[in-house]
Amino acid sequence: GEILSGIPGREWIELAKNAGWTFLRVNVVVLVAGLIMVPLGLWLGSQPRRVKRLSPVIQVIAAFPAPMLFPAFVMLFIQLSIPFSIGSIVLMMAGAQWYLLFNVMSGISGVPQHLVEYARTTGMSTAGIIRRVYLPAAFPQILTGFITAAGGAWNTSVVAEIVVLHNQEFVAPGLGSYIARAANQAMYAELLAAVIVMV
């Protein structure tokens, strides 16, 4: 309490603005990841042979530390004239999307095959099977995937909203860059406040 009481009012306003920027980015990450990873997870998870063949490859790609690729992404943003505040969304996605994909794959592959076969014998189309069998049965794990992807995006923001390349700092306004700046400048009260807001 004492530590936080020393933070001036204008700093709290700045902190709230930064939290708003990151909140906006996290929602974009979750939306875009959902549009890409849910169909991909459905496609992979609905075929056990596909899961067995491609799952190890995806796990190796997902295990690769995303921040190692950030400088390459930043160079690409420079080439394509993409503002870093927008490019940082791509960086956050690189660290968060896998949570959703693995949960969708796990949920879909866990759907009992006899339910799928029964749906087929009733003449249900592939779209109908996806809508009435796969999605309802796997819904809890898909929801868990969205929640963990959002959490992953919040965590990744600390390294995605501020990247140093060739001694040049690329900063996107947000809670992640605020935390990184507060840590670098030993602003411990502000750092504590920012972590509490993120939590």
LINCOR-V110669 format. One record per residue. N is the residue number from 1. PHI is phi in radians with two decimals (none if undefined). PSI is psi as a letter, one per 20 degrees, with the letter a starting at -180 (NA if undefined). D_CENTER is the distance of its C-alpha to the mean C-alpha in Angstrom with 2 decimals. Layout:
N/PHI/PSI/D_CENTER
N/PHI/PSI/D_CENTER
This chain:
1/none/g/31.94
2/-1.10/g/34.29
3/-1.08/g/31.65
4/-1.25/h/29.68
5/-1.16/i/32.98
6/-1.44/i/33.57
7/-1.42/p/30.64
8/-1.18/q/32.18
9/-1.01/h/31.26
10/-1.12/h/30.10
11/-1.24/h/27.49
12/-1.14/h/26.09
13/-1.13/g/25.96
14/-1.08/g/24.15
15/-1.09/g/21.64
16/-1.12/g/21.13
17/-1.07/g/20.69
18/-1.11/g/18.03
19/-1.09/h/16.16
20/-1.10/g/16.53
21/-1.07/g/15.08
22/-1.19/h/11.84
23/-1.00/g/11.81
24/-1.08/g/12.38
25/-1.11/g/9.60
26/-1.04/g/6.97
27/-1.14/h/8.98
28/-1.14/g/9.17
29/-1.03/g/5.56
30/-1.11/g/5.96
31/-1.13/g/9.41
32/-1.16/g/9.23
33/-1.06/h/7.03
34/-1.12/g/9.63
35/-1.15/h/12.40
36/-1.66/g/11.90
37/-1.40/h/10.82
38/-1.17/g/13.09
39/-1.07/h/16.14
40/-1.12/g/15.51
41/-1.11/h/15.22
42/-1.12/g/18.31
43/-1.09/g/20.15
44/-1.28/g/19.60
45/-1.21/h/20.07
46/-1.36/i/23.16
47/-2.15/o/25.12
48/-0.91/h/25.70
49/-1.14/h/27.17
50/-1.11/g/24.16
51/-1.06/g/21.90
52/-1.09/h/24.48
53/-1.39/g/24.75
54/-1.71/h/21.19
55/-1.00/g/19.25
56/-1.06/h/20.58
57/-1.13/g/19.64
58/-1.12/h/15.97
59/-1.12/h/15.98
60/-1.14/g/17.60
61/-1.10/g/15.16
62/-1.17/h/12.12
63/-1.32/i/14.33
64/-1.18/p/14.98
65/-1.08/o/13.77
66/-0.98/g/11.41
67/-1.02/h/13.28
68/-1.16/h/16.43
69/-1.57/i/15.53
70/-1.01/g/14.78
71/-1.02/h/18.57
72/-1.15/g/18.93
73/-1.07/g/16.23
74/-1.07/g/18.05
75/-1.06/h/21.35
76/-1.15/g/20.18
77/-1.07/g/19.19
78/-1.11/g/22.69
79/-1.05/h/24.38
80/-1.63/j/22.87
81/0.98/l/23.37
82/-1.59/p/19.80
83/-1.04/q/19.51
84/-1.12/h/17.19
85/-1.10/h/15.88
86/-1.55/g/14.52
87/-1.04/h/13.80
88/-1.12/h/11.52
89/-1.12/g/8.99
90/-1.11/g/9.31
91/-1.12/g/9.06
92/-1.14/h/5.79
93/-1.11/h/4.61
94/-1.03/h/7.06
95/-1.69/i/5.84
96/-1.99/h/2.68
97/-1.16/h/4.62
98/-1.15/h/7.57
99/-1.01/g/7.44
100/-1.21/g/7.95
101/-1.03/g/10.42
102/-1.15/h/12.40
103/-1.19/g/12.82
104/-1.13/g/14.00
105/-1.01/g/16.24
106/-1.11/g/17.61
107/-1.13/g/18.35
108/-1.22/g/20.00
109/-1.20/i/21.96
110/-1.49/i/23.21
111/-1.23/p/24.92
112/-1.00/p/28.68
113/-1.11/h/30.19
114/-1.15/h/33.34
115/-1.18/g/31.53
116/-1.15/g/30.34
117/-1.11/g/33.88
118/-1.08/g/35.47
119/-1.08/h/33.42
120/-1.16/g/34.55
121/-1.17/h/38.18
122/-1.45/j/38.13
123/1.52/j/37.38
124/-1.22/p/33.83
125/-1.29/r/32.00
126/-1.04/g/28.76
127/-1.10/h/26.91
128/-1.14/g/28.71
129/-1.11/g/27.79
130/-1.09/g/24.08
131/-1.27/h/24.45
132/-1.82/i/26.98
133/-2.03/f/26.39
134/-1.09/g/23.01
135/-1.11/g/20.73
136/-1.11/g/22.83
137/-1.19/h/23.29
138/-1.67/j/19.65
139/-0.93/g/18.42
140/-1.01/g/17.99
141/-1.31/h/15.70
142/-1.14/g/13.69
143/-1.07/g/13.43
144/-1.04/h/12.50
145/-1.06/g/9.64
146/-1.12/g/8.36
147/-1.14/g/9.21
148/-1.22/h/7.76
149/-1.14/g/4.17
150/-1.10/g/5.29
151/-1.09/g/7.09
152/-1.10/h/5.05
153/-1.16/g/3.87
154/-1.04/g/7.60
155/-1.10/g/8.79
156/-1.16/h/7.74
157/-1.00/h/9.38
158/-1.11/h/12.60
159/-1.81/i/12.85
160/-1.63/h/11.15
161/-1.63/i/13.44
162/-2.57/o/16.54
163/-2.26/p/17.59
164/-1.80/p/21.24
165/-2.38/p/22.84
166/0.90/l/26.64
167/1.08/j/27.24
168/-1.94/p/25.58
169/-1.66/p/22.83
170/-1.89/o/20.13
171/-2.18/p/18.82
172/-1.90/p/16.69
173/-1.08/p/17.77
174/2.98/r/15.39
175/-1.17/h/15.22
176/-1.10/g/13.65
177/-1.21/h/16.57
178/-1.11/g/18.91
179/-1.10/g/18.26
180/-1.07/g/18.75
181/-1.15/g/21.88
182/-1.08/h/23.24
183/-1.18/g/22.95
184/-1.14/h/24.64
185/-1.71/j/27.37
186/0.96/k/28.02
187/-1.61/m/27.48
188/-1.17/h/27.09
189/-1.13/g/27.66
190/-1.14/h/25.02
191/-1.08/g/22.57
192/-1.06/g/23.34
193/-1.09/g/23.01
194/-1.15/g/19.57
195/-1.14/g/18.30
196/-1.09/g/19.99
197/-1.09/g/18.40
198/-1.12/g/14.82
199/-1.10/NA/15.87
